[in-house]
Amino acid sequence: MKAATISEIKRELKEKSSEELTQLCLRLAKFKKENKELLTYLLYESEDDTAYINSVKAELDIQFAEINTTNYYWIKKTLRKILRNTKKYIRYTQSKAIEVELLIYFCSKMNLIQPSIHKNGTLKNLYLRQVQLIKKNILLLPEDLQYDYTTILKNEKLSEH
């Protein structure tokens, strides 16, 4: 089955009634967990970015607390999973400011892991890629936010060790 283009879907959705659109959204939500999470964000959390950021940070705290630090293999595996989830939450918002904020938080939590991530090449590279992405995204923000986030970066000591 070939998927329709976004413009074709948009055209078709314009012809549907309100009730039909509701049914389509509910069916999408039942189909995949990510669809349900996105709809939850759009309906309940998109109005208050601060609350959303705090809830994602709380989720990250829980995930970081559960990292098995017995060896670098488990640390690496868990960090990739946490980063994947973080990127998913960022994708829901489509906001560069929220992306920068959550990635800064992710990297600062990564720095606190013992044994140090900077003693493992793969983990250090994962960290450095995120710091580079943060710096790149900061440049896309308005000047006042650029200054704020650059200051936060320096205060958190997130640099390319």
PyMOL commands that set and color helices and strands:
alter all, ss='L'
color gray80, all
select helices_A, chain A and resi 6-14+18-31+33-45+49-65+72-93+96-111+117-119+121-138+143-155
alter helices_A, ss='H'
color red, helices_A
deselect
rebuild
show_as cartoon
